[in-house]
Amino acid sequence: MKKKLLILLGILLLGAVIFATALPSILKSQGLHPDYDGPSYEVPNGRALIVTTSHGVLNKPGETEGKATGVFGSELSVPYYDFQDAGMSVDVASIKGGAIPIDPMSYKFMIITGADKRSRKDTKFQDQIQNSLKIDNVDFTDYDVIFLAGGWGAAYDLGQSDVLAEKISQAYFESDAVIGGVCHGPLGLVKAKDKDGNLLIAGRKMSGVTDKQIDELKINFTPLHPESALREAGAKFEASTAKKDLFATHTVVDDEGRFVTGQNQNSGHVTAHEMMRLVTER
């Protein structure tokens, strides 16, 4: 009996190891973090700015404690290396400046991306996220591309920042910058206004993480939800869906060709490349 029990435990352990080994591939096959197979672009001497949250706690209303969160790793690392590998210089800024919190879930073995692994060994990248620029001190008009990274932390400060809203408006009116982001990142666009005081993104096609995905993940207590906030700002919200929206993706370019927004963590490559396409074509 003891021998049979040991054999059974061994079989179960082997099965668990095989499943754990296969899990990243299984999730990828369902649509999580797809590889990019579209056209590539060269933007030599181009400049990109990636803006992230400074909020690192997944807290409920009225609370100050909760699970660690921040920017979702791949929503920073994927566009960072896509821009850099295209010949662009990349700066990283955050709402408060200084060290950027990265959601520890980003680095779980089953969902960590190649860009995440690359970033963890990249001393320049690590220096930039430990000493990020404060958005107040950054001239957004100096950049060809402005990318707003997502993650749960962005729900707490990107859409609430008057400074970010003013910087986005300034970049739109005083430069040719292509502006965009993925997942919760587009929340940074919802308060930006035009010269008449109207919301800048009203009437524009936009995407971001869906209310459905937020409900599926059971994290619906954050201050802002992209789909709801974008619709409230007058944007024409677009998204794809799946049995679980965690495995869906969608990227949309507004009719003017100034804003490129992606649905979620799966949309980083396409969003970054569409932004670079617009830069090369202008």
Sine and cosine of phi, psi and omega as CSV:
sin_phi,cos_phi,sin_psi,cos_psi,sin_omega,cos_omega
0.00,0.00,-0.69,0.72,0.00,-1.00
-0.89,0.46,-0.64,0.77,-0.01,-1.00
-0.91,0.42,-0.66,0.75,0.01,-1.00
-0.90,0.43,-0.63,0.78,0.02,-1.00
-0.90,0.43,-0.65,0.76,0.02,-1.00
-0.91,0.42,-0.64,0.77,0.03,-1.00
-0.90,0.44,-0.68,0.73,0.01,-1.00
-0.89,0.46,-0.69,0.72,0.03,-1.00
-0.89,0.45,-0.62,0.78,0.03,-1.00
-0.90,0.43,-0.65,0.76,0.03,-1.00
-0.90,0.43,-0.69,0.73,0.01,-1.00
-0.90,0.44,-0.66,0.75,0.02,-1.00
-0.90,0.43,-0.68,0.73,0.03,-1.00
-0.88,0.47,-0.67,0.74,0.03,-1.00
-0.88,0.47,-0.65,0.76,0.01,-1.00
-0.90,0.43,-0.65,0.76,0.01,-1.00
-0.91,0.41,-0.70,0.72,0.00,-1.00
-0.89,0.46,-0.69,0.72,-0.01,-1.00
-0.90,0.44,-0.70,0.72,0.00,-1.00
-0.88,0.47,-0.63,0.78,0.01,-1.00
-0.91,0.41,-0.61,0.79,-0.06,-1.00
-0.99,0.11,-0.29,0.96,-0.13,-0.99
-0.84,0.54,-0.71,0.71,0.04,-1.00
-0.84,0.54,-0.66,0.75,0.00,-1.00
-0.93,0.36,-0.60,0.80,0.02,-1.00
-0.89,0.46,-0.74,0.67,-0.01,-1.00
-0.90,0.44,-0.65,0.76,0.01,-1.00
-0.90,0.44,-0.63,0.78,0.00,-1.00
-0.91,0.41,-0.41,0.91,0.03,-1.00
-0.99,0.12,-0.21,0.98,0.05,-1.00
0.82,-0.57,-0.03,1.00,-0.01,-1.00
-0.97,0.24,0.79,-0.61,0.04,-1.00
0.75,0.66,0.89,0.46,-0.01,-1.00
-0.92,0.39,0.50,-0.87,0.11,-0.99
-0.93,0.36,0.46,-0.89,0.03,-1.00
-1.00,0.00,0.79,-0.61,0.00,-1.00
-0.79,-0.61,0.35,0.94,0.01,-1.00
-1.00,-0.06,-0.12,-0.99,0.00,-1.00
-0.93,0.38,0.53,-0.85,0.04,-1.00
-0.96,-0.27,0.35,-0.94,-0.06,-1.00
-0.71,-0.70,0.54,-0.84,0.08,-1.00
-0.96,-0.30,0.79,-0.61,0.01,-1.00
-0.78,-0.63,0.91,0.41,-0.04,-1.00
-0.88,0.47,0.69,-0.73,-0.01,-1.00
0.94,0.35,0.13,0.99,0.08,-1.00
-0.96,0.26,0.34,-0.94,0.00,-1.00
-0.81,-0.59,0.74,-0.68,0.02,-1.00
-0.84,-0.54,0.62,-0.78,0.09,-1.00
-0.87,-0.50,0.81,-0.59,0.11,-0.99
-0.95,-0.31,0.79,-0.62,-0.03,-1.00
-0.93,-0.38,0.73,-0.69,-0.02,-1.00
-0.79,-0.62,0.14,-0.99,0.12,-0.99
-0.94,0.33,0.30,-0.95,0.18,-0.98
-0.89,-0.45,0.08,1.00,-0.09,-1.00
-1.00,-0.06,0.80,-0.60,-0.12,-0.99
-0.87,-0.50,0.26,0.96,-0.03,-1.00
-0.78,-0.62,0.78,-0.63,0.03,-1.00
-1.00,0.03,0.97,0.26,-0.11,-0.99
-0.98,-0.18,0.51,-0.86,0.05,-1.00
-0.99,0.11,0.30,-0.95,0.00,-1.00
-0.80,0.59,0.74,-0.67,0.01,-1.00
0.99,0.12,-0.08,1.00,0.00,-1.00
-0.94,-0.35,0.39,-0.92,0.02,-1.00
-0.89,-0.45,-0.14,0.99,-0.02,-1.00
-0.91,-0.41,0.41,-0.91,0.00,-1.00
0.15,-0.99,-0.13,-0.99,0.03,-1.00
-0.92,0.39,0.47,-0.88,0.06,-1.00
-0.92,0.38,0.66,-0.75,0.05,-1.00
-0.54,-0.84,-0.39,-0.92,-0.01,-1.00
0.55,-0.84,-0.57,-0.82,0.12,-0.99
-0.97,0.23,0.59,-0.80,0.08,-1.00
-0.98,0.19,0.80,-0.61,-0.19,-0.98
-0.72,0.69,-0.79,0.62,-0.08,-1.00
-0.94,0.35,-0.38,0.93,0.00,-1.00
-0.97,0.23,-0.14,0.99,0.16,-0.99
-0.96,-0.27,-0.76,0.66,-0.12,-0.99
-0.94,0.34,-0.62,0.78,-0.03,-1.00
-0.89,0.46,-0.82,0.58,0.03,-1.00
-0.91,0.42,-0.55,0.84,0.01,-1.00
-0.82,0.57,-0.78,0.63,-0.05,-1.00
-0.98,0.20,-0.49,0.87,0.10,-1.00
-0.88,0.47,-0.70,0.71,0.03,-1.00
-0.92,0.39,-0.73,0.68,-0.04,-1.00
-0.89,0.46,-0.69,0.72,-0.03,-1.00
-0.93,0.36,-0.28,0.96,0.06,-1.00
-1.00,0.03,0.02,1.00,0.04,-1.00
0.99,-0.17,0.12,0.99,-0.02,-1.00
-1.00,0.00,0.50,-0.87,0.20,-0.98
-1.00,0.05,0.62,-0.79,-0.11,-0.99
-0.83,-0.56,0.82,-0.57,0.14,-0.99
-0.95,-0.30,0.48,-0.88,0.00,-1.00
-0.84,-0.55,0.80,-0.60,0.00,-1.00
-0.79,-0.61,0.31,-0.95,0.04,-1.00
-0.61,-0.79,0.15,-0.99,-0.06,-1.00
-0.86,0.51,-0.70,0.72,-0.04,-1.00
-0.97,-0.26,-0.18,0.98,-0.09,-1.00
0.98,0.21,0.15,-0.99,0.01,-1.00
0.99,0.16,-0.46,-0.89,-0.09,-1.00
-0.92,0.40,0.74,-0.67,0.00,-1.00
-0.99,-0.12,0.81,-0.59,0.07,-1.00
-0.97,0.26,0.73,-0.68,0.04,-1.00
-0.91,-0.41,0.77,-0.64,-0.02,-1.00
-0.85,0.52,0.87,-0.49,-0.02,-1.00
-0.87,0.49,-0.39,0.92,0.05,-1.00
-0.88,0.48,-0.45,0.89,-0.02,-1.00
-0.83,0.55,-0.52,0.86,-0.15,-0.99
-0.98,-0.22,0.18,0.98,0.10,-1.00
-0.89,0.46,0.59,-0.81,-0.17,-0.99
-0.84,0.54,-0.50,0.86,-0.11,-0.99
-0.99,0.12,-0.22,0.98,-0.04,-1.00
-0.78,-0.62,-0.08,1.00,0.00,-1.00
-0.89,0.45,0.66,-0.75,-0.02,-1.00
-0.99,-0.14,0.22,-0.97,0.07,-1.00
-0.88,0.48,-0.60,0.80,0.03,-1.00
-0.91,0.42,-0.60,0.80,0.06,-1.00
-0.89,0.46,-0.72,0.69,0.00,-1.00
-0.88,0.47,-0.65,0.76,0.03,-1.00
-0.89,0.46,-0.67,0.75,-0.06,-1.00
-0.92,0.40,-0.53,0.85,-0.04,-1.00
-0.95,0.31,-0.30,0.95,0.03,-1.00
-0.97,-0.25,-0.02,1.00,-0.11,-0.99
-0.99,-0.11,0.96,-0.29,-0.08,-1.00
-0.91,0.42,-0.57,0.82,0.03,-1.00
-0.92,0.40,-0.71,0.70,0.04,-1.00
-0.86,0.51,-0.74,0.68,-0.02,-1.00
-0.88,0.48,-0.62,0.78,0.05,-1.00
-0.90,0.43,-0.62,0.78,-0.01,-1.00
-0.93,0.38,-0.58,0.81,-0.01,-1.00
-0.99,0.11,-0.31,0.95,0.10,-0.99
-1.00,0.08,-0.37,0.93,-0.04,-1.00
-0.73,-0.68,0.77,0.64,-0.05,-1.00
-0.90,0.44,0.46,-0.89,0.04,-1.00
-0.95,0.32,0.55,-0.84,0.11,-0.99
-1.00,0.07,0.75,-0.66,-0.12,-0.99
-0.84,0.54,-0.51,0.86,0.02,-1.00
-0.84,0.54,-0.50,0.87,-0.11,-0.99
-0.98,-0.18,0.17,0.99,-0.06,-1.00
-0.94,-0.35,0.74,-0.68,0.09,-1.00
-1.00,0.01,0.98,-0.21,-0.07,-1.00
-0.90,0.43,-0.35,0.94,-0.03,-1.00
-0.96,0.27,-0.11,0.99,0.02,-1.00
-0.99,0.16,-0.09,1.00,-0.18,-0.98
-0.92,-0.40,0.50,-0.86,0.09,-1.00
-0.99,0.11,-0.51,0.86,-0.06,-1.00
-0.70,-0.71,0.71,-0.71,0.10,-1.00
-0.82,-0.58,0.91,-0.42,-0.11,-0.99
-0.91,-0.42,0.83,-0.56,0.00,-1.00
-0.99,-0.15,0.94,-0.35,-0.02,-1.00
-0.98,0.21,0.47,-0.88,-0.05,-1.00
-0.98,-0.21,-0.51,-0.86,-0.14,-0.99
0.93,-0.36,0.37,-0.93,-0.06,-1.00
-0.86,0.51,-0.55,0.84,-0.02,-1.00
-0.85,0.52,-0.55,0.84,-0.04,-1.00
-0.89,0.45,-0.38,0.92,0.02,-1.00
-0.92,0.39,-0.29,0.96,-0.08,-1.00
-0.99,-0.16,-0.30,0.95,-0.09,-1.00
-0.61,-0.80,-0.40,0.92,-0.03,-1.00
-0.92,0.39,-0.74,0.67,-0.03,-1.00
-0.97,0.23,-0.18,0.98,-0.01,-1.00
-0.99,-0.14,-0.14,0.99,-0.12,-0.99
-1.00,0.08,0.92,-0.39,0.08,-1.00
-0.92,0.40,-0.57,0.82,0.00,-1.00
-0.89,0.45,-0.72,0.69,0.00,-1.00
-0.89,0.45,-0.67,0.74,0.01,-1.00
-0.86,0.51,-0.69,0.72,0.01,-1.00
-0.91,0.41,-0.63,0.77,0.00,-1.00
-0.91,0.40,-0.63,0.78,0.02,-1.00
-0.90,0.43,-0.71,0.70,0.01,-1.00
-0.88,0.47,-0.68,0.74,0.00,-1.00
-0.89,0.46,-0.69,0.72,0.01,-1.00
-0.89,0.46,-0.62,0.79,-0.01,-1.00
-0.92,0.40,-0.72,0.70,-0.11,-0.99
-1.00,0.06,-0.42,0.91,-0.13,-0.99
-0.93,-0.38,0.13,0.99,0.04,-1.00
-0.47,-0.88,0.03,-1.00,0.06,-1.00
-0.98,-0.21,0.30,0.95,-0.10,-1.00
-0.83,0.55,0.64,-0.77,0.17,-0.99
-1.00,-0.01,0.78,-0.62,-0.15,-0.99
-0.89,-0.46,0.66,-0.75,0.02,-1.00
-0.08,-1.00,-0.34,-0.94,-0.02,-1.00
0.31,-0.95,-0.03,-1.00,-0.03,-1.00
-0.73,-0.69,0.38,-0.92,0.15,-0.99
0.87,0.49,-0.90,-0.43,0.06,-1.00
-0.99,0.13,-0.16,0.99,-0.02,-1.00
-0.84,0.55,-0.70,0.72,-0.02,-1.00
-0.87,0.50,-0.18,0.98,0.12,-0.99
-0.85,0.52,-0.45,0.89,0.02,-1.00
-0.92,0.38,-0.09,1.00,-0.01,-1.00
-0.99,-0.16,-0.25,0.97,-0.26,-0.97
-0.95,0.32,-0.34,0.94,-0.01,-1.00
-0.97,-0.23,-0.11,0.99,0.00,-1.00
-0.90,0.43,0.63,-0.78,-0.07,-1.00
-0.82,-0.57,0.38,-0.92,0.09,-1.00
-1.00,0.05,-0.09,-1.00,-0.11,-0.99
-0.94,0.33,-0.24,0.97,0.04,-1.00
-0.99,-0.14,0.09,1.00,0.02,-1.00
1.00,0.07,0.12,0.99,0.05,-1.00
-1.00,0.06,0.43,-0.90,0.01,-1.00
-0.90,0.43,0.77,-0.64,-0.16,-0.99
-0.91,0.42,-0.54,0.84,-0.10,-0.99
-1.00,-0.06,0.02,1.00,0.01,-1.00
-0.85,0.52,0.78,-0.63,0.02,-1.00
1.00,0.09,-0.04,1.00,-0.02,-1.00
-0.99,-0.11,0.55,-0.84,0.08,-1.00
-0.95,0.31,0.77,-0.64,-0.05,-1.00
-0.59,-0.81,0.40,-0.92,0.13,-0.99
-0.71,-0.70,0.22,-0.98,0.02,-1.00
0.00,-1.00,-0.01,-1.00,-0.03,-1.00
-0.90,0.44,0.65,-0.76,-0.10,-1.00
-0.99,0.14,0.41,-0.91,0.13,-0.99
-0.87,0.50,-0.56,0.83,0.01,-1.00
-0.88,0.47,-0.69,0.72,0.01,-1.00
-0.91,0.41,-0.64,0.77,0.02,-1.00
-0.88,0.47,-0.68,0.73,0.03,-1.00
-0.91,0.41,-0.64,0.77,0.00,-1.00
-0.89,0.45,-0.58,0.82,0.01,-1.00
-1.00,0.08,-0.10,1.00,0.05,-1.00
0.85,0.52,0.62,0.78,0.10,-1.00
-0.82,-0.58,0.94,0.34,-0.07,-1.00
-0.94,-0.33,0.34,0.94,-0.02,-1.00
-0.98,-0.21,0.04,1.00,0.01,-1.00
-0.94,0.33,0.37,-0.93,-0.11,-0.99
-0.88,0.47,-0.59,0.81,-0.03,-1.00
-0.73,-0.68,0.56,-0.83,0.08,-1.00
-0.87,-0.50,0.80,-0.60,-0.12,-0.99
-0.81,0.59,-0.77,0.64,-0.03,-1.00
-0.84,0.54,-0.76,0.65,-0.03,-1.00
-0.90,0.44,-0.69,0.72,-0.06,-1.00
-0.93,0.36,-0.63,0.78,0.02,-1.00
-0.92,0.40,-0.67,0.74,0.05,-1.00
-0.89,0.46,-0.67,0.74,-0.02,-1.00
-0.90,0.45,-0.52,0.85,0.03,-1.00
-0.99,0.17,0.02,1.00,0.07,-1.00
1.00,-0.05,0.08,1.00,0.01,-1.00
-0.95,0.32,0.47,-0.88,0.10,-0.99
-1.00,0.01,1.00,-0.07,-0.15,-0.99
-0.96,0.29,0.71,-0.70,0.06,-1.00
-0.78,-0.63,0.54,-0.84,0.08,-1.00
-0.26,-0.97,0.33,-0.94,0.16,-0.99
-0.98,-0.19,0.19,-0.98,0.04,-1.00
-0.67,-0.75,0.30,-0.95,0.05,-1.00
-0.53,-0.85,0.02,-1.00,0.06,-1.00
-0.80,0.60,-0.66,0.75,0.18,-0.98
-0.82,-0.57,0.83,-0.56,-0.07,-1.00
-0.92,0.39,-0.20,0.98,0.13,-0.99
-0.84,0.55,-0.43,0.90,-0.05,-1.00
-0.97,-0.25,0.12,0.99,0.04,-1.00
-1.00,-0.08,0.19,-0.98,0.11,-0.99
-0.34,-0.94,0.48,-0.88,0.02,-1.00
-0.30,-0.95,0.67,-0.74,0.09,-1.00
-0.78,-0.63,0.70,-0.72,-0.05,-1.00
-0.75,-0.67,0.64,-0.77,0.09,-1.00
-0.96,-0.29,0.75,-0.66,0.02,-1.00
-0.94,0.35,0.30,-0.95,-0.13,-0.99
-0.88,0.47,-0.45,0.89,0.00,-1.00
-0.99,0.16,-0.32,0.95,-0.04,-1.00
0.98,0.21,0.49,0.87,0.02,-1.00
-0.93,-0.37,-0.34,0.94,-0.04,-1.00
-0.81,-0.58,0.73,-0.68,0.05,-1.00
-0.77,-0.64,0.88,-0.48,-0.06,-1.00
-0.78,-0.62,0.62,-0.79,-0.03,-1.00
-0.89,-0.45,0.47,-0.88,-0.16,-0.99
-0.92,0.38,-0.70,0.71,-0.11,-0.99
-0.31,-0.95,-0.34,-0.94,-0.08,-1.00
-0.89,0.45,-0.28,0.96,0.01,-1.00
-1.00,0.09,-0.14,0.99,-0.19,-0.98
-0.98,-0.19,0.04,1.00,-0.13,-0.99
-0.87,0.49,-0.75,0.66,-0.05,-1.00
-0.88,0.48,-0.77,0.64,-0.06,-1.00
-0.90,0.44,-0.66,0.75,0.00,-1.00
-0.89,0.46,-0.72,0.69,0.01,-1.00
-0.88,0.47,-0.68,0.74,-0.03,-1.00
-0.95,0.32,-0.57,0.82,0.07,-1.00
-0.91,0.42,-0.60,0.80,0.06,-1.00
-0.89,0.45,-0.69,0.73,0.01,-1.00
-0.93,0.37,-0.57,0.82,0.07,-1.00
-0.85,0.53,-0.71,0.70,-0.02,-1.00
-0.90,0.44,-0.60,0.80,0.03,-1.00
-0.90,0.44,-0.68,0.73,-0.04,-1.00
-0.95,0.32,-0.40,0.91,-0.09,-1.00
-1.00,-0.05,-0.17,0.99,-0.09,-1.00
-0.98,0.18,0.00,0.00,0.00,0.00
